[in-house]
Amino acid sequence: MSELPTIPSLRNSSEYASLFERLREAVELAGQQACFVEKKARIEDEYEAWENTFFGLHTSTTNRKLQFYKIAQEAFPEINLGTCDGFLNVVLSHLPAVGQSIEVPSSNSRGRVVRREITTRLGVLFTIRIDGGALVSHEFFD
């Protein structure tokens, strides 16, 4: 059996710091900043423990950021982080952005991404306007 590649830690990247900065902004907008420092420490501990698991060591950067999203959402259930554009843009930074033209997976056509959201299964649901006007949805799992 060949060894699986180990992806460099998200915790050692600039995106990790950016995730916390955007999370802090979302928390402040929601008026929840009093508990941020305590919850940030809990998120860091829980994320580090997850990232050191077999799956955490051998998965994509996108999956690592989706797991961070899940842990952060559980820490701040009073805030819908899926509607916080700055935070969501960092989490989904390796995926097609809103407005970007892409090949539509279910057909031989192109379209523009009009919406992205994270599902409860940690997939990314894209809503795409196909050239010609129709809307289609596609849930992506990395």
N, C-alpha and C positions, 0 to 999 in steps of 0.2 A: 504494500500500500504506500503510495507516495504521500509526502507531507503536504499539508495544506499551507498556502502562503499566509503569513501573518501580516496584517495591515498595520502601518504605524498608528500609534495611539492618537485618538482625537484629542485627548487631554494635553498633548504636546503641540497642538496646532493653534494657529491664530483664530481659527473658527471656534474653538472652544471658548476662548475669551469673548469672542463676538456673540456667541450664544448667550452667555451670562449678561453681557451688556444689553442686548435686546430684551432679554427676560426682565432685567431690572427696569428698563423703560416701560414695559407692559405692566409690571407690578406697580410702578409709581402712578401710571395713568389710572389704574384701578383703585388707587388709594390704599394699597396693602403694604407699603414700604416698611412699616414697623417690624414685620416679621421676615424681611428679605434675608438678612444676614444668617439667621438661624436656619431657614429653609435652604439657602444656598449651600451651606455646609452639609446638610442632609442629602441634597441632590448630588453634590460632589462625591460623598462617600458611597451612595447607592450606585451612581454611575461607574465609579472606579471598580466596585465589586463586580458589576455586570460586565464591564469591559475586560476584566481578567478571567471571565469564564471561557470555555472552549469556543462557544459561538461568538462571544465578544471579540476574541482574538482573531477569528477567521471569517469575518464578515466585511462587507463593504462600508465605506465611509458614509454612504447614504443610510444604511441600516443603523449604523452607530448614532447618527444624528436623529433618526426616528426614535431610537430607544431613549436618547436624551430628552426628546420631546415628551415621550410617555412619562418618564420619571418626573419631569418638570410639571406636566399637567396634573399628575397625582399630588405633587407638593402644593400646587396652587389650584385646587378644584373650583374656586370661586371666579377664576379667570379663564375664559375660553381662549387658550393660546392659539388655536387654529384660526382665530380672526385677527391676530396680532401680526400684521403684514411684515414688520421688520424682523420679528422672531422667525416667522414662517419662511421668509426669504432666505435666511441663513440655513435653516433646517433643510430646505429643498434646493440649495444652491447648485447642486450637481445635476439637477433635472431641468427640463425645459421650463422657461419662465412664461408668465402671462404675456401674451402678445407675440410670442415666438411661433414661427411657422414650423410645423412638424409633419412627418409622414403619419397618417392615421393608421393605427395598427389593424383595425378591422376591415380596411378597404385599401384599394390602390389609389388613394387620393391624398391630398395635402389639406391642412387646415391650420388654424391659429388657436393656441391655447387661450381660453377666455376665463378659466378658473382652475385653481388647484386646491385640493383640500386633503388632509390626512384622515383616513378612515379609522374606525375602531380596531381594525385588523392590522393597523400600521402599514396599510397600502396607501398609495397616493392616487386619488381620483382626479383625473383630468377631464374637464369639459372642453370640447374642441368644436369650433365652428368650421365645418368643412367648406372649402372653396365651393360656393354655390348656395351657402346659407344654412344648411341643416346643422343641428347640434347633435353631437355624439358624446358619450362618456366612455372612458377607459380607465380601469383601475390597474395601476402598475405596482408590482412587487419586485423588489430588487433581490 
